Amino acid sequence: MNEKKIIPITTEYIKLGQFLKVTGTISSGSDAKFFLSENKILVNGETENRRGKKLYKNYTVEINGTIFEIG
């Protein structure tokens, strides 16, 4: 089983595009749209492709087999 990586946030939420940048998955925000169109991202177990999707604390995000939890 994959270990969860905790990504702390200090705001109420973080948008998926920003989250991808914070985790180092993409190098710039402009890469988000392309990345989301080419990769399967699961937010709380459901496929998500909107870079503006708001992610709140305790959400889980799976990117290419790596599981992140927003803390």
MIDOSE-1310 file (N, C-alpha, C; in nm, 2 decimals, decimal comma, always signed):
residues 71
mnek	+0,08/-0,12/+0,00/+0,00/+0,00/+0,00/+0,09/+0,12/+0,00; +0,05/+0,22/-0,08/+0,13/+0,35/-0,08/+0,11/+0,43/+0,04; +0,22/+0,49/+0,08/+0,22/+0,58/+0,20/+0,16/+0,71/+0,16; +0,08/+0,77/+0,24/+0,03/+0,91/+0,21/+0,13/+1,01/+0,24
kiip	+0,14/+1,11/+0,16/+0,22/+1,22/+0,18/+0,13/+1,34/+0,22; +0,16/+1,40/+0,33/+0,08/+1,51/+0,39/+0,13/+1,64/+0,33; +0,04/+1,72/+0,27/+0,06/+1,85/+0,21/-0,01/+1,95/+0,30; +0,06/+2,02/+0,38/-0,01/+2,12/+0,47/-0,05/+2,25/+0,39
itte	-0,16/+2,30/+0,43/-0,21/+2,43/+0,37/-0,24/+2,52/+0,49; -0,23/+2,65/+0,47/-0,26/+2,75/+0,57/-0,38/+2,83/+0,54; -0,44/+2,80/+0,42/-0,56/+2,87/+0,38/-0,68/+2,77/+0,39; -0,80/+2,82/+0,36/-0,92/+2,73/+0,37/-0,91/+2,62/+0,27
yikl	-0,86/+2,65/+0,15/-0,85/+2,55/+0,04/-0,73/+2,59/-0,05; -0,70/+2,49/-0,14/-0,60/+2,51/-0,24/-0,66/+2,46/-0,37; -0,64/+2,53/-0,48/-0,69/+2,49/-0,61/-0,60/+2,38/-0,66; -0,66/+2,28/-0,74/-0,59/+2,17/-0,79/-0,46/+2,21/-0,87
gqfl	-0,47/+2,31/-0,95/-0,36/+2,36/-1,03/-0,24/+2,40/-0,94; -0,28/+2,48/-0,83/-0,18/+2,52/-0,74/-0,12/+2,40/-0,66; -0,20/+2,31/-0,63/-0,16/+2,19/-0,56/-0,06/+2,11/-0,64; -0,08/+2,10/-0,77/+0,01/+2,02/-0,86/+0,15/+2,09/-0,85
kvtg	+0,15/+2,22/-0,85/+0,28/+2,30/-0,84/+0,35/+2,28/-0,71; +0,27/+2,29/-0,60/+0,32/+2,27/-0,46/+0,39/+2,13/-0,45; +0,33/+2,03/-0,50/+0,38/+1,90/-0,49/+0,50/+1,87/-0,58; +0,53/+1,96/-0,67/+0,64/+1,94/-0,77/+0,60/+1,85/-0,89
tiss	+0,47/+1,83/-0,90/+0,42/+1,75/-1,01/+0,44/+1,82/-1,14; +0,41/+1,95/-1,14/+0,44/+2,04/-1,26/+0,53/+2,15/-1,21; +0,59/+2,21/-1,31/+0,69/+2,32/-1,28/+0,63/+2,46/-1,28; +0,52/+2,47/-1,35/+0,45/+2,61/-1,35/+0,30/+2,59/-1,37
gsda	+0,23/+2,69/-1,32/+0,08/+2,68/-1,33/+0,03/+2,66/-1,47; +0,10/+2,71/-1,57/+0,05/+2,70/-1,70/+0,06/+2,56/-1,76; +0,13/+2,47/-1,69/+0,14/+2,33/-1,72/+0,02/+2,25/-1,68; -0,06/+2,31/-1,59/-0,17/+2,23/-1,52/-0,27/+2,18/-1,62
kffl	-0,32/+2,26/-1,71/-0,42/+2,22/-1,80/-0,38/+2,10/-1,89; -0,26/+2,10/-1,94/-0,21/+1,99/-2,02/-0,19/+1,87/-1,93; -0,13/+1,88/-1,82/-0,11/+1,77/-1,73/-0,24/+1,70/-1,69; -0,34/+1,78/-1,66/-0,47/+1,72/-1,62/-0,54/+1,65/-1,74
senk	-0,51/+1,70/-1,86/-0,57/+1,63/-1,98/-0,50/+1,50/-2,01; -0,38/+1,48/-1,97/-0,30/+1,37/-2,00/-0,28/+1,26/-1,89; -0,32/+1,30/-1,77/-0,30/+1,21/-1,65/-0,43/+1,19/-1,57; -0,44/+1,08/-1,51/-0,56/+1,05/-1,43/-0,53/+1,10/-1,29
ilvn	-0,62/+1,19/-1,24/-0,61/+1,24/-1,11/-0,74/+1,21/-1,03; -0,72/+1,15/-0,91/-0,84/+1,12/-0,83/-0,84/+1,21/-0,71; -0,95/+1,27/-0,69/-0,97/+1,35/-0,57/-1,08/+1,28/-0,49; -1,05/+1,24/-0,37/-1,14/+1,16/-0,28/-1,20/+1,04/-0,36
gete	-1,12/+0,98/-0,44/-1,16/+0,86/-0,52/-1,23/+0,89/-0,65; -1,25/+1,01/-0,68/-1,33/+1,04/-0,81/-1,24/+1,12/-0,90; -1,25/+1,08/-1,03/-1,16/+1,14/-1,13/-1,19/+1,29/-1,14; -1,09/+1,37/-1,15/-1,10/+1,52/-1,15/-1,00/+1,57/-1,26
nrrg	-1,05/+1,67/-1,34/-0,97/+1,73/-1,44/-0,98/+1,88/-1,45; -1,04/+1,94/-1,35/-1,06/+2,08/-1,34/-0,95/+2,14/-1,26; -0,86/+2,23/-1,32/-0,75/+2,28/-1,24/-0,80/+2,38/-1,13; -0,92/+2,43/-1,14/-0,97/+2,52/-1,04/-1,05/+2,45/-0,93
kkly	-1,05/+2,32/-0,93/-1,12/+2,24/-0,83/-1,06/+2,28/-0,69; -1,15/+2,32/-0,60/-1,10/+2,35/-0,46/-1,08/+2,23/-0,38; -0,96/+2,22/-0,32/-0,92/+2,11/-0,23/-0,91/+2,16/-0,09; -0,98/+2,09/+0,00/-0,99/+2,13/+0,14/-0,91/+2,03/+0,23
knyt	-0,89/+2,07/+0,35/-0,81/+1,98/+0,44/-0,89/+1,85/+0,45; -0,81/+1,74/+0,47/-0,85/+1,60/+0,48/-0,89/+1,54/+0,34; -0,88/+1,62/+0,23/-0,91/+1,56/+0,10/-0,79/+1,48/+0,07; -0,81/+1,37/-0,01/-0,70/+1,29/-0,06/-0,69/+1,31/-0,21
vein	-0,57/+1,31/-0,26/-0,55/+1,33/-0,41/-0,45/+1,22/-0,45; -0,49/+1,15/-0,55/-0,40/+1,05/-0,61/-0,35/+1,09/-0,74; -0,22/+1,10/-0,76/-0,16/+1,14/-0,89/-0,06/+1,03/-0,93; -0,09/+0,96/-1,04/+0,00/+0,85/-1,09/+0,05/+0,76/-0,98
gtif	-0,05/+0,71/-0,90/-0,02/+0,61/-0,79/+0,04/+0,67/-0,66; +0,07/+0,80/-0,66/+0,11/+0,86/-0,53/-0,01/+0,93/-0,46; -0,03/+0,90/-0,33/-0,14/+0,95/-0,26/-0,10/+1,07/-0,17; -0,16/+1,18/-0,18/-0,14/+1,29/-0,10/-0,26/+1,32/-0,01
eig	-0,24/+1,37/+0,11/-0,35/+1,41/+0,19/-0,33/+1,56/+0,23; -0,43/+1,64/+0,21/-0,42/+1,78/+0,24/-0,44/+1,80/+0,39; -0,34/+1,86/+0,46/-0,34/+1,87/+0,60/-0,35/+2,01/+0,65
